[in-house]
Amino acid sequence: MASGYPGLARLVKATAGLVTYIGNNSAAIADYAERWDHSEIISTA
């Protein structure tokens, strides 16, 4: 990973962590576009 960007290794590690998180929790992540299409609440604010 030779690059002029000094934070590349950190970015790759964080991205890999995000991919793992999404893979492990995909069933619990809400699809807000689908909720919007069905006039369901998408925010409690």
VEXVO-93454 format. One record per atom (N, C-alpha, C): residue number from 1; residue in one letter; x, y, z. Coordinates in pm, 1 decimal, always signed. Last residue first. Layout:
(node NUM,"A",(X,Y,Z)),
...
END
This chain:
(node 45,"A",(-3733.7,+1273.8,+1605.8)),
(node 45,"A",(-3699.1,+1412.9,+1638.9)),
(node 45,"A",(-3816.8,+1505.1,+1618.6)),
(node 44,"T",(-3765.2,+1023.0,+1527.8)),
(node 44,"T",(-3838.5,+1057.6,+1648.0)),
(node 44,"T",(-3811.2,+1201.8,+1688.2)),
(node 43,"S",(-3813.7,+913.4,+1192.6)),
(node 43,"S",(-3738.4,+988.7,+1290.6)),
(node 43,"S",(-3826.0,+1015.7,+1411.5)),
(node 42,"I",(-3980.4,+784.8,+1026.4)),
(node 42,"I",(-3838.7,+755.9,+1008.1)),
(node 42,"I",(-3752.5,+830.5,+1107.9)),
(node 41,"I",(-4296.0,+635.3,+1015.8)),
(node 41,"I",(-4209.4,+728.7,+1084.9)),
(node 41,"I",(-4063.9,+687.4,+1061.9)),
(node 40,"E",(-4426.8,+560.7,+687.2)),
(node 40,"E",(-4396.0,+525.1,+825.1)),
(node 40,"E",(-4301.2,+628.7,+884.2)),
(node 39,"S",(-4504.3,+563.8,+417.8)),
(node 39,"S",(-4550.5,+670.7,+510.6)),
(node 39,"S",(-4533.1,+634.1,+655.9)),
(node 38,"H",(-4373.7,+391.0,+255.5)),
(node 38,"H",(-4495.9,+340.8,+318.4)),
(node 38,"H",(-4551.3,+437.5,+423.0)),
(node 37,"D",(-4148.0,+531.1,+182.2)),
(node 37,"D",(-4243.1,+494.1,+77.8)),
(node 37,"D",(-4376.5,+446.5,+134.7)),
(node 36,"W",(-4013.2,+536.1,+427.1)),
(node 36,"W",(-4065.3,+660.9,+370.5)),
(node 36,"W",(-4173.6,+630.5,+266.6)),
(node 35,"R",(-3934.1,+268.3,+446.6)),
(node 35,"R",(-4026.3,+323.9,+546.6)),
(node 35,"R",(-4091.4,+450.7,+493.5)),
(node 34,"E",(-3758.9,+256.9,+230.7)),
(node 34,"E",(-3879.0,+172.6,+230.6)),
(node 34,"E",(-3981.6,+225.7,+330.3)),
(node 33,"A",(-3565.6,+435.0,+320.3)),
(node 33,"A",(-3635.0,+461.7,+194.5)),
(node 33,"A",(-3764.7,+380.7,+187.7)),
(node 32,"Y",(-3464.8,+310.8,+549.9)),
(node 32,"Y",(-3545.3,+431.2,+563.0)),
(node 32,"Y",(-3619.0,+467.7,+434.6)),
(node 31,"D",(-3428.7,+20.6,+670.7)),
(node 31,"D",(-3429.9,+71.7,+534.0)),
(node 31,"D",(-3522.7,+192.7,+532.6)),
(node 30,"A",(-3230.1,-33.0,+963.5)),
(node 30,"A",(-3357.0,+4.8,+900.6)),
(node 30,"A",(-3335.4,+54.9,+758.6)),
(node 29,"I",(-3054.0,-309.9,+1062.6)),
(node 29,"I",(-3039.5,-176.6,+1003.9)),
(node 29,"I",(-3165.8,-144.4,+924.8)),
(node 28,"A",(-3069.0,-570.9,+1142.9)),
(node 28,"A",(-3116.2,-469.2,+1236.3)),
(node 28,"A",(-3108.6,-327.5,+1181.0)),
(node 27,"A",(-2953.8,-721.3,+945.1)),
(node 27,"A",(-3094.6,-747.3,+977.4)),
(node 27,"A",(-3152.3,-638.6,+1067.0)),
(node 26,"S",(-2686.0,-641.1,+945.8)),
(node 26,"S",(-2772.8,-601.9,+835.2)),
(node 26,"S",(-2921.5,-623.8,+865.5)),
(node 25,"N",(-2476.4,-684.9,+1119.1)),
(node 25,"N",(-2596.9,-621.5,+1170.7)),
(node 25,"N",(-2697.6,-583.6,+1062.6)),
(node 24,"N",(-2256.5,-796.0,+990.6)),
(node 24,"N",(-2305.8,-860.8,+1111.8)),
(node 24,"N",(-2440.7,-807.3,+1158.3)),
(node 23,"G",(-2217.7,-617.9,+775.2)),
(node 23,"G",(-2243.8,-759.6,+750.6)),
(node 23,"G",(-2304.7,-830.1,+870.4)),
(node 22,"I",(-2161.1,-381.9,+915.0)),
(node 22,"I",(-2280.8,-390.0,+830.5)),
(node 22,"I",(-2316.9,-535.5,+802.5)),
(node 21,"Y",(-1917.4,-459.3,+1039.3)),
(node 21,"Y",(-2033.3,-416.9,+1118.0)),
(node 21,"Y",(-2162.5,-431.4,+1037.5)),
(node 20,"T",(-1754.1,-508.2,+814.4)),
(node 20,"T",(-1783.1,-616.2,+909.7)),
(node 20,"T",(-1907.7,-583.8,+990.7)),
(node 19,"V",(-1745.0,-251.0,+707.4)),
(node 19,"V",(-1799.3,-360.9,+627.5)),
(node 19,"V",(-1837.8,-477.9,+717.9)),
(node 18,"L",(-1615.4,-117.5,+917.5)),
(node 18,"L",(-1751.3,-80.1,+879.8)),
(node 18,"L",(-1818.2,-190.8,+798.7)),
(node 17,"G",(-1363.8,-241.4,+909.5)),
(node 17,"G",(-1447.3,-251.9,+1029.3)),
(node 17,"G",(-1592.4,-218.5,+999.5)),
(node 16,"A",(-1277.3,-154.6,+661.3)),
(node 16,"A",(-1295.9,-298.5,+684.0)),
(node 16,"A",(-1383.7,-321.1,+806.9)),
(node 15,"T",(-1255.6,+117.1,+717.6)),
(node 15,"T",(-1350.7,+70.9,+617.1)),
(node 15,"T",(-1379.8,-77.7,+633.1)),
(node 14,"A",(-1045.9,+116.7,+902.6)),
(node 14,"A",(-1177.7,+164.8,+943.0)),
(node 14,"A",(-1285.0,+116.1,+845.6)),
(node 13,"K",(-836.2,+18.6,+740.8)),
(node 13,"K",(-875.9,-54.5,+861.8)),
(node 13,"K",(-1016.5,-13.2,+906.0)),
(node 12,"V",(-820.9,+219.9,+546.6)),
(node 12,"V",(-850.5,+82.2,+506.9)),
(node 12,"V",(-899.1,+0.9,+626.4)),
(node 11,"L",(-748.6,+438.7,+709.9)),
(node 11,"L",(-873.2,+440.3,+634.1)),
(node 11,"L",(-915.0,+299.6,+594.1)),
(node 10,"R",(-496.2,+354.8,+797.7)),
(node 10,"R",(-603.3,+377.7,+895.7)),
(node 10,"R",(-739.6,+376.9,+827.8)),
(node 9,"A",(-359.0,+351.6,+555.6)),
(node 9,"A",(-373.1,+227.3,+633.3)),
(node 9,"A",(-485.6,+239.5,+735.3)),
(node 8,"L",(-372.9,+626.4,+481.1)),
(node 8,"L",(-437.0,+521.6,+401.8)),
(node 8,"L",(-457.4,+393.1,+481.2)),
(node 7,"G",(-261.9,+857.0,+582.6)),
(node 7,"G",(-366.5,+791.3,+660.0)),
(node 7,"G",(-432.5,+675.7,+589.1)),
(node 6,"P",(-80.8,+965.0,+396.7)),
(node 6,"P",(-30.1,+902.7,+519.4)),
(node 6,"P",(-134.8,+827.1,+600.7)),
(node 5,"Y",(-64.3,+925.5,+60.2)),
(node 5,"Y",(-160.7,+957.8,+165.0)),
(node 5,"Y",(-120.4,+888.5,+294.5)),
(node 4,"G",(+99.0,+826.0,-127.1)),
(node 4,"G",(+136.7,+954.4,-72.0)),
(node 4,"G",(+43.5,+997.7,+39.8)),
(node 3,"S",(+158.1,+475.0,-88.0)),
(node 3,"S",(+74.7,+588.1,-128.7)),
(node 3,"S",(+129.5,+715.1,-66.7)),
(node 2,"A",(+170.6,+135.9,-97.0)),
(node 2,"A",(+254.0,+254.6,-109.3)),
(node 2,"A",(+168.5,+368.0,-164.1)),
(node 1,"M",(+82.7,-118.6,+0.0)),
(node 1,"M",(+0.0,+0.0,+0.0)),
(node 1,"M",(+87.2,+125.1,+0.0)),
END
